[in-house]
Amino acid sequence: MSNREKDATLKREATVEQLLRRAARRTPPSQAFSVVPYAQETDANREFAPDRDADAIVWFLPIFMVAHAICVKIGAI
């Protein structure tokens, strides 16, 4: 390895060390909260939670029963 190659290698190593030091000094960003009306969403993955749709049938069943009763009353079923 020639002197020129050694100098280039040392210069690259110094640059990498400097970049690593800068990255280590940076503070991590604060946790970002998405804003929802009248509240604050603290869990970004809440919409994908396994229990998210657990109550879906609770509101659907009464609506279905009313719609069915109306259809029976008018003779559509």
C-alpha positions as semicolon CSV with decimal commas, in nm:
position;residue;x (nm);y (nm);z (nm)
1;M;0,000;0,000;0,000
2;S;0,141;0,337;-0,097
3;N;0,151;0,645;0,121
4;R;-0,128;0,802;-0,082
5;E;-0,357;0,503;-0,019
6;K;-0,271;0,505;0,353
7;D;-0,350;0,875;0,376
8;A;-0,683;0,826;0,196
9;T;-0,771;0,536;0,427
10;L;-0,683;0,737;0,738
11;K;-0,885;1,030;0,611
12;R;-1,189;0,806;0,549
13;E;-1,155;0,650;0,893
14;A;-1,137;0,992;1,055
15;T;-1,446;1,103;0,865
16;V;-1,637;0,791;0,970
17;E;-1,536;0,838;1,335
18;Q;-1,650;1,200;1,322
19;L;-1,987;1,103;1,173
20;L;-2,035;0,832;1,434
21;R;-1,957;1,076;1,715
22;R;-2,212;1,323;1,576
23;A;-2,475;1,052;1,550
24;A;-2,407;0,941;1,909
25;R;-2,451;1,295;2,039
26;R;-2,792;1,340;1,879
27;T;-3,082;1,301;2,116
28;P;-3,363;1,071;2,009
29;P;-3,674;1,252;1,885
30;S;-3,957;1,289;2,131
31;Q;-4,255;1,061;2,085
32;A;-4,496;1,209;1,837
33;F;-4,867;1,192;1,911
34;S;-5,124;1,207;1,638
35;V;-5,394;1,456;1,716
36;V;-5,754;1,342;1,700
37;P;-6,050;1,568;1,773
38;Y;-6,109;1,620;2,145
39;A;-5,838;1,370;2,243
40;Q;-5,488;1,252;2,180
41;E;-5,402;0,922;2,015
42;T;-5,114;0,767;2,207
43;D;-5,089;0,432;2,025
44;A;-5,016;0,456;1,655
45;N;-5,100;0,088;1,601
46;R;-5,434;0,102;1,779
47;E;-5,632;0,060;1,459
48;F;-5,459;-0,274;1,402
49;A;-5,516;-0,404;1,754
50;P;-5,672;-0,751;1,769
51;D;-5,960;-0,636;1,991
52;R;-6,040;-0,335;1,773
53;D;-6,340;-0,503;1,602
54;A;-6,463;-0,696;1,907
55;D;-6,763;-0,464;1,952
56;A;-6,859;-0,450;1,584
57;I;-7,148;-0,697;1,619
58;V;-7,287;-0,509;1,919
59;W;-7,398;-0,209;1,716
60;F;-7,480;-0,408;1,399
61;L;-7,729;-0,650;1,557
62;P;-7,991;-0,392;1,673
63;I;-7,975;-0,216;1,335
64;F;-8,025;-0,547;1,156
65;M;-8,318;-0,641;1,379
66;V;-8,493;-0,307;1,317
67;A;-8,434;-0,333;0,941
68;H;-8,566;-0,690;0,941
69;A;-8,877;-0,590;1,138
70;I;-8,950;-0,307;0,893
71;C;-8,909;-0,542;0,595
72;V;-9,142;-0,797;0,752
73;K;-9,398;-0,526;0,831
74;I;-9,410;-0,399;0,471
75;G;-9,417;-0,754;0,336
76;A;-9,083;-0,751;0,160
77;I;-8,977;-1,072;0,333
